[in-house]
Amino acid sequence: MNETYTAKTLTGLEDILAKELFELGARSINIQNRAVEFSGNEEILYKVNFNSRLAINIIKPLFAFPMNSADDLYKNVYEYDWSRLIKSHQTLSIECTHPGNFFTNSMFVAQRTKDAIVDRCRKEYLKRPSVDKTDPDFKIHVYFAKNQCHIGLNSSGEPLFKRGYRNFTNIDGHFVK
């Protein structure tokens, strides 16, 4: 089953990333600002995460909703059934790449999103998941485009350019693990 994903990248690399995604088997490619939207099955998602040299990370969309006021963020995130995804013993982190028209601070957006998720989980489980900024079970991605808020999962974990980062360190001219 094909789904739509978003590959985030740096400004100016969108066209080259689109070509790379096509060569990896992605279809329905749509170039955006600092991102390329594409469709594919789960195999393509894994293939892109493993092979892309230009994507920073790949976002798997969960849901989107219209933003008419700042209160819409908490309300809509709270209403989503997070129990299908996150259990109370798991951890999460929130990333916001653009605060949108109703907010000036992406950290505030991340905090309100986190509040809505843990409040909903507390209602379901009587216990809340914890936040882990270094190695969370789920990296939730928040992005605003026009008057829409998009919530997704970062399927890549660490940014893809960090694959194998510093497996070896040079100490006194010798590489050690």
C-alpha positions in Angstrom: 0.0 0.0 0.0 1.4 3.4 -1.0 1.6 6.2 1.4 2.8 9.8 1.1 6.0 10.8 2.9 8.0 14.0 3.1 11.8 14.0 2.7 13.3 17.1 4.4 16.4 18.6 2.9 18.4 21.8 2.7 17.5 24.8 0.5 18.6 24.3 -3.1 18.8 20.5 -2.9 15.1 19.9 -3.6 15.5 19.2 -7.4 18.4 16.8 -6.9 16.6 15.1 -4.0 13.6 14.6 -6.2 15.7 12.9 -8.8 17.4 10.7 -6.2 14.0 9.7 -4.8 12.7 8.8 -8.2 15.8 6.6 -8.8 15.1 4.9 -5.4 11.6 4.0 -6.6 9.5 6.8 -5.1 6.6 8.1 -7.2 4.2 11.1 -7.2 7.1 13.4 -6.4 6.2 17.0 -5.5 8.9 19.5 -4.8 8.3 21.9 -1.9 10.3 24.4 0.0 13.2 22.5 1.7 11.3 19.2 1.2 10.2 16.7 -1.4 6.9 14.9 -1.0 6.7 11.4 -2.5 4.7 8.3 -2.4 5.7 4.7 -2.0 5.2 1.6 0.1 7.0 0.7 3.3 9.9 -0.9 1.3 10.5 2.5 -0.4 10.4 4.3 3.0 13.1 2.0 4.3 15.1 2.2 1.0 15.0 6.0 1.1 16.0 6.1 4.8 18.9 3.7 4.1 20.2 5.1 0.8 19.4 8.8 0.5 22.4 11.1 0.4 20.4 14.3 0.3 17.4 13.9 2.7 17.9 15.0 6.3 15.0 12.8 7.5 11.8 11.3 6.3 8.4 12.3 7.8 5.5 9.9 7.8 2.3 11.9 8.1 -0.2 11.1 10.9 -2.8 13.8 10.5 -3.4 17.4 9.6 -6.0 20.0 10.6 -6.9 23.6 9.9 -5.5 26.3 12.2 -7.9 29.1 12.9 -6.5 30.1 16.3 -3.6 29.2 18.6 -6.1 27.0 20.7 -6.6 24.7 17.7 -3.1 23.1 18.2 -3.8 21.7 21.7 -7.4 20.8 20.9 -6.7 18.8 17.7 -3.5 17.1 19.0 -5.4 16.1 22.1 -8.3 14.6 20.1 -6.1 12.3 18.1 -6.1 8.7 19.5 -2.4 8.5 20.6 -3.1 5.2 22.4 -2.9 3.5 18.9 0.7 4.6 18.7 2.3 5.4 22.1 2.1 3.4 25.2 2.6 4.9 28.7 6.0 3.3 29.2 7.4 4.7 25.9 9.2 8.0 25.3 8.7 10.8 22.9 10.2 14.1 21.7 8.6 16.9 19.7 10.2 18.8 16.8 8.7 21.9 15.2 10.4 23.2 12.1 8.1 26.2 11.5 6.0 27.8 14.1 3.3 29.0 11.7 1.1 32.2 11.7 -0.3 31.8 15.3 3.0 31.3 17.1 6.4 33.0 17.3 8.3 30.3 19.1 8.8 26.7 17.9 9.7 25.6 21.4 6.3 26.8 22.6 4.6 24.8 19.8 6.6 21.7 20.8 5.6 22.2 24.5 1.9 22.6 23.7 2.0 19.6 21.4 3.7 17.5 24.1 1.2 18.7 26.7 -1.7 17.6 24.5 -0.2 14.2 23.8 0.7 13.4 27.4 -2.6 14.7 28.7 -4.4 12.4 26.2 -2.3 9.4 27.2 -2.8 10.2 30.9 -6.6 10.0 30.2 -6.2 6.7 28.5 -3.6 5.0 30.7 -3.8 7.0 34.0 0.0 7.4 33.4 1.8 9.6 30.9 4.7 8.8 28.6 8.0 10.6 29.3 10.0 13.0 27.2 13.4 11.8 26.0 15.3 14.4 23.9 18.3 12.1 23.2 16.8 8.7 22.2 13.0 8.7 22.2 10.8 5.9 21.0 8.8 8.4 18.9 9.9 11.6 17.3 6.8 13.6 16.6 7.2 16.3 13.9 5.0 19.4 13.8 4.9 21.6 10.7 2.7 24.5 9.6 1.9 25.3 6.0 -0.4 28.1 5.3 -3.3 27.6 7.7 -2.7 23.9 8.2 -0.9 22.1 11.0 0.7 18.8 10.0 1.6 16.2 12.6 3.9 13.3 11.6 6.5 10.8 12.7 10.2 11.2 12.0 10.9 7.7 10.5 14.6 8.4 10.3 15.5 9.0 14.0 18.8 10.9 13.9 19.3 13.1 10.8 20.4 10.8 8.0 23.8 12.6 7.5 24.8 11.3 10.9 24.7 7.6 9.8 27.9 6.1 11.2 28.9 9.4 12.7 32.1 9.0 14.7 32.2 5.3 14.9 36.0 5.8 15.1 37.9 8.6 16.8 41.5 9.6 16.1 43.6 9.6 19.3 47.3 10.3 18.9 47.2 9.4 15.2 45.4 6.0 15.8 41.8 5.4 15.0 39.9 3.7 18.0 36.4 2.6 18.3 
